[in-house]
Amino acid sequence: MKSKTKTTLITLVTSFTIIFPLSTFTTLKIMKNMLQKNNTKLSNENKYVIPKNQDITILLTICESFPQTAEIYILLKLSAHDDQIIIGELPKKLKLKHKEKYEELEKLYEFGGINLAKQTLENQLNIEINNTIKLDHNAINGIMNELGGFKIQQNNIQKIIYGKTFYNYLYENPIKTLVQLKNNFNKKTNLNKFFVTLSNLSQTDISIYDFEIRKNGLKKLINSKDIKLTLLKKEQNIAKYKKILS
């Protein structure tokens, strides 16, 4: 009887010694898988999607010195929701309908400044232009200094340009310049400091609130490798702008 009891105890101990680690390992593995699934679910639920209503369309103008008439006119649309940037360069001789007659864009600017140009473009294109930015060479110099110069890629080599060299580059191809400007931004860029510089040196109606609610979207566009770029250079047919910006 004693021998039988001893054998039973040994069997129980042996079984426990083998089964317990296995069951513990299995339980831990199941718990780990459950946690990973829960974390993935939470991560997906918490992933912030930039709302479509945070898209922004800007009329950007450039002159040599304020208050001269602008020489360069750009419509810029940023959509972090769609990972899309649209840049349209407007010819200053572009004819727009204003008060039952057609006027050149630069003439509208001369008559009523950037606000009249904006309103006429909105009516003609049937779009909303959220904000305006007026830059002159002094403002551009300050912004370029803040960014550490303008970085361009030539023959797989990055070059930094300033001053007259930069202006030659800018006036020759404003759209290409704006596209290349992305080289100046990365994860380490202090967007708050950049916005302060832009606000202080330019003439803009972009408020701190406008900037803050779109800051996450700007970061997304800066860091995204799959930006959809749509470019339109000095197209005389206003319908082309309407098509890409609507």
Disulfide bonds with the S-S distance in Angstrom:
none
